[in-house]
Amino acid sequence: MTFSLQHIINRLKPIKVIGQGDVVINGVCIDSRKAGKGFFYAAMPGTHADGHDFIDKAIDNGATAILANKIDKAREGVTYILVDDVAESMGIACHMFYGEPTQTLKLVGTTGTNGKTTVSTLMFELFTGMGYRCGLVSTVENRIGTEIIPSTHTTPDAAGLNALLAQMVEADCDYCFMECSSHAIHQRRIAGLEFTGAVFTNLSHDHLDYHKTFDNYLKAKKQFFDDLPATAWALTNKDDRNGMIMLQNTKAARYTYAMKSGADFTVKILESDFQGMQLKLDGKEAWVNLVGAFNAYNLAAVYGAAFLLTSGEEDIILPLTKAGRVNGRFEAINGPDRITAIVDYAHTPDALENVIKTINDIRGNHAQLITVVGCGGNRDTTKRPEMGKIAARLSSKVIFTSDNPRDEDPDAIIQEMEAGVEGQYYKKLLKITDRKEAIRTATILAAPGDVILIAGKGHETYQEIKGVKHPFDDKAIVKSIFNQNNT
């Protein structure tokens, strides 16, 4: 794919252009190591490094056009485009280079602390089941129809994202459903994209290692809705205390969903067990294969978004009842002696509390809940004592263990979790750093009919320690232990 640089320049409204504008570019990148002959390189600011420091390296590798907000010395034969916001301009440039794919695709973005993956994946499954060809951009995996493309980030960088969207257009996709992380919004990875609709799920404690304050985190989410065009729609969770804030300045058409208050789309749980629940969704009853109030909200969001995308003209309820569970999200695994293990990605205080309360609402009066949980390293440290407090207070027994310690000492992380445990609940606590042994111990402690929650990693099939990803799958581990205990 090639493109006229002059066409991009006209859209970026640069402060200054140095060099020739009538050149052809062969590729776009933000990593100087990926630059090739005739590439357009963006000198992106970063948390650990500044792309301006690698401009010469990109040119040495073949880049002939540079997007930056400053240069020390111009080199012969290279065009420099100087702008105020490199990230914003790069998003626009990438979208143009790849043929502006969201002018063809109907793109729906979902943001929030919890539920992004579930909502996006269910939307993908729902519309695929309705006969449409769809794309998916998510934490778990990216999809183009039936093709699965491994996911490395919740939302890829601008170049990778637009390349993926262009592939969806090439594959004749009608829709793309995408998670929009707060990092991606703040770093303008989604700049230039034209959204048909946007969904807000909820907002709670997370990512303060990056955003520093909750207010900054909220503003990053809100920016997504502020940037929507008047042709789009915005759907928010009215029951979340920050839900209506998302709509304050949006130009998009505004819609709401709720369980506790009046809204455009409402949901109510009629009954539930570990296999699913009976809902009253927008006045219609349906049995679904998901569990918990948090998933009832997710389904209301999916229903509302689908209604808006189809103008209410298609049957949404029936295909929605056929949607399966999302990988690593409240996955129930049956063990011997009626013991049930629940594997869930819950890695924030709010998500952990929601999952535990759901289990407690369903489990029998005589069944106990044994929770195995850890916290990731090199991430928001302020949520660790809060997660420890919630797990100890709401579980019958709790085992603190290692998650993805990354570059941190796993025992130190566990100590930070332990600091949040209130005195009267301390007797419930065990600390086992080895995650496999923690899971095994939970199965030993479990009596017939008990429930084991294994929280924090969900769909992940690795454990990251000191920069190395070791194979580790919570689901595979507990299934293996159950099989051993059954023999």
TIVEXDREN-958456 format. One record per residue (C-alpha): x, y, z. Coordinates in steps of 0.2 Angstrom, whole numbers, plus 5000, padded with zeros to 4 digits. Layout:
<seses>
x: X y: Y z: Z
...
</seses>
This chain:
<seses>
x: 5000 y: 5000 z: 5000
x: 5007 y: 5017 z: 4995
x: 5000 y: 5035 z: 4998
x: 5003 y: 5053 z: 4994
x: 5011 y: 5062 z: 5008
x: 5003 y: 5078 z: 5002
x: 4986 y: 5071 z: 5005
x: 4990 y: 5068 z: 5023
x: 4998 y: 5085 z: 5026
x: 4983 y: 5094 z: 5020
x: 4972 y: 5085 z: 5033
x: 4985 y: 5087 z: 5048
x: 4985 y: 5106 z: 5047
x: 5004 y: 5107 z: 5052
x: 5013 y: 5121 z: 5060
x: 5027 y: 5119 z: 5048
x: 5033 y: 5108 z: 5034
x: 5051 y: 5106 z: 5030
x: 5055 y: 5097 z: 5014
x: 5045 y: 5091 z: 4999
x: 5027 y: 5086 z: 5001
x: 5024 y: 5077 z: 4985
x: 5032 y: 5061 z: 4990
x: 5025 y: 5043 z: 4991
x: 5025 y: 5034 z: 5008
x: 5025 y: 5015 z: 5008
x: 5021 y: 5013 z: 5027
x: 5018 y: 5021 z: 5044
x: 5026 y: 5017 z: 5060
x: 5029 y: 5023 z: 5078
x: 5044 y: 5011 z: 5081
x: 5060 y: 5017 z: 5073
x: 5065 y: 4999 z: 5072
x: 5050 y: 4995 z: 5060
x: 5054 y: 5009 z: 5048
x: 5058 y: 5004 z: 5030
x: 5061 y: 5012 z: 5014
x: 5049 y: 5027 z: 5011
x: 5041 y: 5025 z: 5028
x: 5032 y: 5039 z: 5038
x: 5038 y: 5039 z: 5056
x: 5029 y: 5047 z: 5070
x: 5040 y: 5053 z: 5085
x: 5028 y: 5049 z: 5098
x: 5030 y: 5055 z: 5116
x: 5030 y: 5040 z: 5128
x: 5030 y: 5036 z: 5147
x: 5048 y: 5027 z: 5146
x: 5055 y: 5035 z: 5130
x: 5053 y: 5050 z: 5118
x: 5051 y: 5045 z: 5099
x: 5060 y: 5061 z: 5095
x: 5076 y: 5053 z: 5101
x: 5074 y: 5040 z: 5088
x: 5071 y: 5051 z: 5072
x: 5088 y: 5048 z: 5065
x: 5087 y: 5029 z: 5068
x: 5071 y: 5029 z: 5058
x: 5079 y: 5039 z: 5044
x: 5094 y: 5027 z: 5044
x: 5081 y: 5013 z: 5042
x: 5073 y: 5021 z: 5027
x: 5060 y: 5033 z: 5033
x: 5058 y: 5048 z: 5022
x: 5044 y: 5058 z: 5031
x: 5044 y: 5062 z: 5050
x: 5029 y: 5068 z: 5060
x: 5036 y: 5078 z: 5076
x: 5033 y: 5093 z: 5086
x: 5052 y: 5098 z: 5086
x: 5068 y: 5094 z: 5076
x: 5086 y: 5098 z: 5080
x: 5092 y: 5097 z: 5062
x: 5084 y: 5093 z: 5046
x: 5092 y: 5080 z: 5035
x: 5093 y: 5081 z: 5016
x: 5079 y: 5071 z: 5007
x: 5068 y: 5070 z: 5022
x: 5051 y: 5079 z: 5024
x: 5047 y: 5085 z: 5042
x: 5029 y: 5088 z: 5047
x: 5028 y: 5098 z: 5063
x: 5012 y: 5098 z: 5073
x: 5006 y: 5102 z: 5091
x: 5000 y: 5084 z: 5095
x: 5010 y: 5070 z: 5087
x: 4998 y: 5056 z: 5094
x: 4982 y: 5065 z: 5087
x: 4990 y: 5068 z: 5070
x: 4997 y: 5050 z: 5069
x: 4980 y: 5043 z: 5072
x: 4972 y: 5054 z: 5058
x: 4987 y: 5049 z: 5046
x: 4986 y: 5031 z: 5049
x: 4967 y: 5031 z: 5046
x: 4970 y: 5040 z: 5030
x: 4985 y: 5029 z: 5025
x: 4974 y: 5013 z: 5027
x: 4960 y: 5020 z: 5016
x: 4949 y: 5027 z: 5030
x: 4941 y: 5010 z: 5035
x: 4929 y: 5017 z: 5047
x: 4920 y: 5026 z: 5033
x: 4915 y: 5008 z: 5027
x: 4914 y: 4999 z: 5044
x: 4901 y: 5002 z: 5057
x: 4913 y: 5004 z: 5072
x: 4906 y: 5003 z: 5090
x: 4918 y: 5006 z: 5104
x: 4916 y: 5001 z: 5122
x: 4925 y: 5009 z: 5137
x: 4924 y: 5007 z: 5156
x: 4933 y: 4999 z: 5170
x: 4925 y: 4982 z: 5169
x: 4914 y: 4973 z: 5155
x: 4923 y: 4980 z: 5140
x: 4928 y: 4962 z: 5134
x: 4911 y: 4954 z: 5138
x: 4901 y: 4968 z: 5129
x: 4912 y: 4969 z: 5114
x: 4913 y: 4950 z: 5112
x: 4894 y: 4947 z: 5115
x: 4891 y: 4961 z: 5101
x: 4903 y: 4951 z: 5090
x: 4894 y: 4935 z: 5093
x: 4876 y: 4942 z: 5092
x: 4879 y: 4951 z: 5075
x: 4888 y: 4936 z: 5068
x: 4873 y: 4925 z: 5074
x: 4862 y: 4937 z: 5065
x: 4871 y: 4934 z: 5049
x: 4883 y: 4949 z: 5048
x: 4902 y: 4948 z: 5045
x: 4910 y: 4956 z: 5060
x: 4927 y: 4961 z: 5067
x: 4932 y: 4961 z: 5085
x: 4946 y: 4971 z: 5094
x: 4948 y: 4965 z: 5112
x: 4959 y: 4960 z: 5126
x: 4957 y: 4942 z: 5123
x: 4959 y: 4941 z: 5104
x: 4956 y: 4950 z: 5088
x: 4944 y: 4942 z: 5075
x: 4940 y: 4945 z: 5057
x: 4925 y: 4934 z: 5054
x: 4931 y: 4916 z: 5059
x: 4950 y: 4921 z: 5058
x: 4958 y: 4923 z: 5075
x: 4972 y: 4936 z: 5077
x: 4982 y: 4935 z: 5094
x: 4980 y: 4951 z: 5104
x: 4994 y: 4960 z: 5113
x: 4985 y: 4975 z: 5119
x: 4967 y: 4979 z: 5123
x: 4968 y: 4993 z: 5110
x: 4983 y: 4992 z: 5097
x: 4993 y: 5007 z: 5092
x: 4986 y: 5018 z: 5078
x: 4996 y: 5010 z: 5065
x: 4992 y: 4992 z: 5070
x: 4974 y: 4996 z: 5073
x: 4970 y: 5004 z: 5057
x: 4979 y: 4990 z: 5048
x: 4968 y: 4978 z: 5057
x: 4952 y: 4988 z: 5052
x: 4958 y: 4989 z: 5034
x: 4959 y: 4970 z: 5034
x: 4941 y: 4969 z: 5040
x: 4935 y: 4980 z: 5026
x: 4945 y: 4969 z: 5014
x: 4936 y: 4954 z: 5021
x: 4919 y: 4963 z: 5018
x: 4915 y: 4965 z: 5037
x: 4899 y: 4975 z: 5041
x: 4903 y: 4979 z: 5059
x: 4918 y: 4980 z: 5071
x: 4916 y: 4980 z: 5089
x: 4931 y: 4986 z: 5099
x: 4937 y: 4989 z: 5117
x: 4943 y: 5006 z: 5120
x: 4955 y: 5007 z: 5135
x: 4958 y: 5023 z: 5145
x: 4977 y: 5021 z: 5139
x: 4972 y: 5021 z: 5121
x: 4960 y: 5036 z: 5123
x: 4973 y: 5046 z: 5132
x: 4987 y: 5042 z: 5120
x: 4975 y: 5046 z: 5105
x: 4977 y: 5028 z: 5097
x: 4959 y: 5030 z: 5091
x: 4961 y: 5047 z: 5084
x: 4954 y: 5049 z: 5067
x: 4942 y: 5034 z: 5068
x: 4924 y: 5037 z: 5064
x: 4913 y: 5029 z: 5077
x: 4895 y: 5024 z: 5074
x: 4892 y: 5021 z: 5092
x: 4900 y: 5021 z: 5110
x: 4896 y: 5011 z: 5125
x: 4900 y: 5015 z: 5143
x: 4900 y: 5001 z: 5156
x: 4906 y: 5008 z: 5173
x: 4920 y: 5016 z: 5182
x: 4929 y: 5011 z: 5197
x: 4947 y: 5010 z: 5204
x: 4960 y: 5005 z: 5191
x: 4975 y: 5011 z: 5182
x: 4980 y: 5025 z: 5194
x: 4998 y: 5020 z: 5191
x: 4996 y: 5028 z: 5174
x: 4983 y: 5041 z: 5176
x: 4989 y: 5046 z: 5194
x: 4972 y: 5052 z: 5200
x: 4954 y: 5045 z: 5198
x: 4949 y: 5062 z: 5190
x: 4962 y: 5060 z: 5176
x: 4955 y: 5042 z: 5174
x: 4937 y: 5048 z: 5172
x: 4942 y: 5062 z: 5160
x: 4951 y: 5049 z: 5149
x: 4935 y: 5039 z: 5148
x: 4925 y: 5055 z: 5145
x: 4936 y: 5061 z: 5131
x: 4930 y: 5046 z: 5121
x: 4912 y: 5053 z: 5122
x: 4917 y: 5071 z: 5120
x: 4925 y: 5067 z: 5103
x: 4910 y: 5058 z: 5096
x: 4902 y: 5066 z: 5080
x: 4884 y: 5071 z: 5080
x: 4880 y: 5057 z: 5068
x: 4885 y: 5044 z: 5082
x: 4875 y: 5038 z: 5097
x: 4882 y: 5036 z: 5115
x: 4874 y: 5023 z: 5127
x: 4879 y: 5024 z: 5145
x: 4875 y: 5015 z: 5162
x: 4863 y: 5026 z: 5171
x: 4865 y: 5017 z: 5187
x: 4884 y: 5020 z: 5188
x: 4888 y: 5036 z: 5197
x: 4899 y: 5042 z: 5183
x: 4887 y: 5036 z: 5169
x: 4878 y: 5052 z: 5165
x: 4895 y: 5062 z: 5166
x: 4900 y: 5053 z: 5150
x: 4886 y: 5061 z: 5141
x: 4888 y: 5079 z: 5147
x: 4897 y: 5086 z: 5132
x: 4895 y: 5074 z: 5119
x: 4887 y: 5079 z: 5102
x: 4881 y: 5061 z: 5099
x: 4863 y: 5055 z: 5102
x: 4861 y: 5050 z: 5120
x: 4854 y: 5034 z: 5127
x: 4854 y: 5025 z: 5144
x: 4852 y: 5008 z: 5151
x: 4849 y: 5003 z: 5169
x: 4843 y: 4990 z: 5182
x: 4839 y: 5001 z: 5196
x: 4831 y: 5016 z: 5188
x: 4821 y: 5021 z: 5173
x: 4831 y: 5021 z: 5156
x: 4829 y: 5019 z: 5138
x: 4834 y: 5000 z: 5140
x: 4831 y: 4991 z: 5156
x: 4835 y: 4974 z: 5164
x: 4830 y: 4964 z: 5179
x: 4836 y: 4947 z: 5185
x: 4821 y: 4935 z: 5188
x: 4832 y: 4920 z: 5194
x: 4849 y: 4913 z: 5192
x: 4861 y: 4899 z: 5195
x: 4879 y: 4895 z: 5190
x: 4874 y: 4890 z: 5173
x: 4864 y: 4906 z: 5168
x: 4850 y: 4917 z: 5173
x: 4832 y: 4922 z: 5168
x: 4831 y: 4941 z: 5163
x: 4818 y: 4953 z: 5159
x: 4826 y: 4963 z: 5146
x: 4817 y: 4978 z: 5139
x: 4801 y: 4970 z: 5144
x: 4805 y: 4953 z: 5136
x: 4810 y: 4938 z: 5146
x: 4825 y: 4927 z: 5141
x: 4836 y: 4914 z: 5148
x: 4855 y: 4918 z: 5145
x: 4871 y: 4909 z: 5148
x: 4879 y: 4922 z: 5159
x: 4878 y: 4925 z: 5178
x: 4878 y: 4940 z: 5189
x: 4871 y: 4957 z: 5190
x: 4887 y: 4964 z: 5182
x: 4883 y: 4953 z: 5167
x: 4865 y: 4958 z: 5167
x: 4871 y: 4976 z: 5165
x: 4883 y: 4970 z: 5151
x: 4868 y: 4961 z: 5142
x: 4858 y: 4977 z: 5143
x: 4872 y: 4987 z: 5135
x: 4873 y: 4974 z: 5121
x: 4854 y: 4974 z: 5119
x: 4853 y: 4993 z: 5118
x: 4868 y: 4995 z: 5106
x: 4861 y: 4981 z: 5095
x: 4844 y: 4990 z: 5095
x: 4852 y: 5006 z: 5090
x: 4862 y: 4999 z: 5076
x: 4847 y: 4990 z: 5069
x: 4834 y: 5003 z: 5073
x: 4825 y: 4990 z: 5082
x: 4820 y: 4981 z: 5066
x: 4828 y: 4965 z: 5070
x: 4825 y: 4951 z: 5083
x: 4839 y: 4953 z: 5095
x: 4833 y: 4943 z: 5110
x: 4834 y: 4925 z: 5102
x: 4852 y: 4926 z: 5096
x: 4857 y: 4935 z: 5112
x: 4851 y: 4919 z: 5122
x: 4862 y: 4909 z: 5111
x: 4878 y: 4919 z: 5115
x: 4891 y: 4909 z: 5125
x: 4902 y: 4914 z: 5140
x: 4917 y: 4924 z: 5136
x: 4934 y: 4916 z: 5139
x: 4940 y: 4918 z: 5157
x: 4924 y: 4928 z: 5162
x: 4915 y: 4919 z: 5176
x: 4919 y: 4901 z: 5169
x: 4912 y: 4887 z: 5179
x: 4921 y: 4871 z: 5180
x: 4913 y: 4856 z: 5189
x: 4924 y: 4846 z: 5200
x: 4922 y: 4830 z: 5211
x: 4909 y: 4830 z: 5225
x: 4899 y: 4844 z: 5218
x: 4913 y: 4856 z: 5220
x: 4913 y: 4871 z: 5208
x: 4928 y: 4881 z: 5202
x: 4924 y: 4899 z: 5195
x: 4939 y: 4906 z: 5184
x: 4937 y: 4925 z: 5182
x: 4948 y: 4939 z: 5176
x: 4942 y: 4950 z: 5190
x: 4958 y: 4961 z: 5194
x: 4950 y: 4977 z: 5201
x: 4942 y: 4979 z: 5218
x: 4925 y: 4982 z: 5210
x: 4926 y: 4967 z: 5198
x: 4931 y: 4956 z: 5212
x: 4917 y: 4962 z: 5224
x: 4904 y: 4959 z: 5210
x: 4910 y: 4942 z: 5206
x: 4911 y: 4936 z: 5225
x: 4894 y: 4944 z: 5228
x: 4886 y: 4935 z: 5213
x: 4894 y: 4918 z: 5220
x: 4887 y: 4922 z: 5237
x: 4870 y: 4925 z: 5231
x: 4869 y: 4908 z: 5222
x: 4879 y: 4896 z: 5233
x: 4869 y: 4886 z: 5246
x: 4868 y: 4891 z: 5264
x: 4880 y: 4877 z: 5269
x: 4892 y: 4879 z: 5255
x: 4908 y: 4890 z: 5258
x: 4917 y: 4901 z: 5246
x: 4936 y: 4899 z: 5245
x: 4944 y: 4913 z: 5235
x: 4962 y: 4912 z: 5227
x: 4967 y: 4929 z: 5222
x: 4983 y: 4940 z: 5218
x: 4988 y: 4956 z: 5211
x: 4999 y: 4960 z: 5196
x: 5016 y: 4968 z: 5198
x: 5021 y: 4985 z: 5190
x: 5003 y: 4990 z: 5190
x: 4992 y: 5001 z: 5202
x: 4998 y: 4997 z: 5219
x: 4984 y: 5007 z: 5228
x: 4971 y: 4994 z: 5224
x: 4980 y: 4979 z: 5232
x: 4975 y: 4982 z: 5250
x: 4957 y: 4986 z: 5244
x: 4956 y: 4969 z: 5235
x: 4964 y: 4960 z: 5250
x: 4950 y: 4968 z: 5261
x: 4936 y: 4963 z: 5249
x: 4942 y: 4945 z: 5247
x: 4944 y: 4942 z: 5266
x: 4928 y: 4950 z: 5271
x: 4916 y: 4942 z: 5258
x: 4924 y: 4924 z: 5257
x: 4923 y: 4910 z: 5269
x: 4942 y: 4907 z: 5266
x: 4954 y: 4916 z: 5256
x: 4972 y: 4912 z: 5249
x: 4983 y: 4926 z: 5243
x: 4995 y: 4921 z: 5230
x: 5005 y: 4927 z: 5215
x: 4997 y: 4934 z: 5199
x: 5009 y: 4941 z: 5186
x: 5022 y: 4948 z: 5198
x: 5032 y: 4955 z: 5183
x: 5047 y: 4964 z: 5190
x: 5041 y: 4964 z: 5208
x: 5043 y: 4952 z: 5222
x: 5027 y: 4942 z: 5223
x: 5029 y: 4941 z: 5242
x: 5029 y: 4960 z: 5244
x: 5014 y: 4961 z: 5233
x: 5005 y: 4949 z: 5245
x: 5010 y: 4959 z: 5260
x: 5002 y: 4974 z: 5252
x: 4986 y: 4964 z: 5250
x: 4987 y: 4958 z: 5268
x: 4988 y: 4976 z: 5274
x: 4970 y: 4978 z: 5269
x: 4963 y: 4963 z: 5279
x: 4953 y: 4969 z: 5294
x: 4957 y: 4960 z: 5310
x: 4941 y: 4950 z: 5312
x: 4944 y: 4942 z: 5295
x: 4962 y: 4938 z: 5297
x: 4959 y: 4920 z: 5303
x: 4952 y: 4916 z: 5286
x: 4968 y: 4920 z: 5277
x: 4982 y: 4909 z: 5270
x: 4997 y: 4915 z: 5260
x: 5004 y: 4903 z: 5247
x: 5015 y: 4912 z: 5234
x: 5015 y: 4898 z: 5221
x: 4999 y: 4900 z: 5212
x: 4998 y: 4881 z: 5207
x: 5000 y: 4876 z: 5225
x: 4987 y: 4889 z: 5230
x: 4974 y: 4882 z: 5218
x: 4978 y: 4864 z: 5224
x: 4976 y: 4870 z: 5242
x: 4959 y: 4877 z: 5238
x: 4953 y: 4861 z: 5231
x: 4960 y: 4851 z: 5247
x: 4950 y: 4863 z: 5258
x: 4934 y: 4862 z: 5248
x: 4921 y: 4851 z: 5255
x: 4907 y: 4844 z: 5245
x: 4896 y: 4858 z: 5237
x: 4909 y: 4872 z: 5240
x: 4914 y: 4885 z: 5227
x: 4932 y: 4890 z: 5223
x: 4935 y: 4907 z: 5215
x: 4951 y: 4908 z: 5205
x: 4952 y: 4927 z: 5201
x: 4964 y: 4939 z: 5192
x: 4970 y: 4930 z: 5177
x: 4955 y: 4923 z: 5168
x: 4959 y: 4920 z: 5149
x: 4978 y: 4922 z: 5152
x: 4988 y: 4907 z: 5148
x: 5005 y: 4913 z: 5156
x: 5012 y: 4920 z: 5171
x: 5024 y: 4934 z: 5169
x: 5039 y: 4934 z: 5180
x: 5055 y: 4945 z: 5178
x: 5051 y: 4948 z: 5160
x: 5048 y: 4930 z: 5155
x: 5030 y: 4923 z: 5151
x: 5029 y: 4905 z: 5159
x: 5015 y: 4894 z: 5153
x: 5001 y: 4895 z: 5166
x: 4982 y: 4893 z: 5163
x: 4971 y: 4894 z: 5178
x: 4957 y: 4883 z: 5170
x: 4969 y: 4870 z: 5164
x: 4977 y: 4869 z: 5181
x: 4961 y: 4867 z: 5191
x: 4954 y: 4854 z: 5178
x: 4970 y: 4844 z: 5180
x: 4969 y: 4845 z: 5199
x: 4951 y: 4840 z: 5199
x: 4955 y: 4825 z: 5188
x: 4968 y: 4820 z: 5200
x: 4957 y: 4821 z: 5214
x: 4943 y: 4811 z: 5205
x: 4955 y: 4796 z: 5202
</seses>
